[in-house]
Amino acid sequence: MRVISLLLVLLIAFPASAIKPRLSVEPYLGYSQFNFESEGVGDSKFGAVLGGRGGVEFGGSMFFAVDYHEGGPYILENNIDNEYLNRMWGAGLGLRSQKFLFWAGYYFDVILDDLNRNYVYDGTAYKASVGYLYKKKISFNIEYCIEQFHSVRNSPDTSFSLDVSVFFVSISAPIYLLK
């Protein structure tokens, strides 16, 4: 709801002639460092990340988009050899200049699957990104995500302590559907 309110304020703040909305999608592929800490035991593994953003760009620089992110599987050895798959749905705002891209998003649906024990952790996340645009066709990005989990399914233990952060580099390709 906050995102919709912010979008409405932005639409009112800019003159209609300067907005010039256009639709875009931006698939990305990357490599991440997944940091996991539960009950005082921590581990960190590298793995692939796949995702994409899609939304509306206003005035050639500001955009609102939804984002899907999937990472893993991450096999953590310090945590009883558990294998995790990380998925996130969210929305956010971004700024795009001639050479740089900035993104900040809130992820309202974060799922961390413990594939060995069939536990499913549910939570929320925040993600920030900075990217370098090369000829407006390819973006090289550095991204950081902090995830907070508030419930677990399929587990006899409902009290848990779980901290996850993900740092990754990715390559994305902004594609404009309507110019």
C-alpha positions, 0 to 999 in steps of 0.5 A, a space after each residue: 500500500 505504501 508503494 502505491 501511495 508513493 507512486 501516486 505522489 510521484 505521478 502528481 509531482 511530475 507534469 504529465 508532459 514530462 512523464 512519458 511512461 514506457 514498459 520494460 522488463 529486465 532479466 538478470 543472471 548472477 552469482 551470489 554469496 549466501 550467508 546463513 546463521 541459525 542458532 549460533 551456527 553460521 555458514 556461507 556458500 556461493 550459488 547462481 541467481 536468476 531473476 527479473 524485473 518488470 514495470 513502468 518507467 517515467 520520464 526516462 529515469 525513474 521506474 516502478 517494477 515488480 521483481 522475482 529473484 531465485 537463488 541456490 540451491 545452496 548446500 551448507 555444510 556447517 548446518 547438517 548438510 542442508 540444501 536451501 533454495 531462496 525465492 523472493 517476490 517484491 516491488 520497488 523503485 529505481 533510478 536510471 541515468 545514462 550510465 548508472 542504475 539504482 534500485 531499492 525494493 521491499 520483498 513481501 513474499 520470501 521463501 527459503 526452502 530447506 530441501 533436506 528437511 522439507 521445512 519452508 521458512 516465510 519472511 520479508 526482505 529488503 534489497 538495494 542495487 547499483 548497476 553500471 549501464 553499458 551502451 544502455 543494453 547491458 547492466 553490470 550490477 552489485 546487489 545486497 539483500 537482507 532477509 528476515 524470517 517470521 514463520 516456518 512450515 512443516 517443522 515441529 519447532 516454531 521458535 527459531 533464529 534465522 538470519 540470511 543475507 545475500 550479496 551478489 553480482 549480476 548481469 541484466 539486460 533492460 528491454 523496452 517494450 513500449 517506447 
